[in-house]
């Protein structure tokens, strides 16, 4: 991800292209690859929902560690 949050400028590939020589050379040159189909979209949506719920619960209950001015460290549970 770029500084502005955009992924448009990053080199990308599909999961089935990871063994391609051209893909490997791109990774060696740039140090990163955006793998477009790494996780199914429905799984990503479920993880996002779970993370948002955990974040909300932690901030309301005070179950977090202050690590700086206006910064909190919240541990998100990983399930399933």
Beta strands, then each sheet from edge to edge (+ up, - down):
strand 1: 12-13
strand 2: 34-35
strand 3: 65-68
strand 4: 71-73
sheet 1: 1+ 2+
sheet 2: 3+ 4-
end
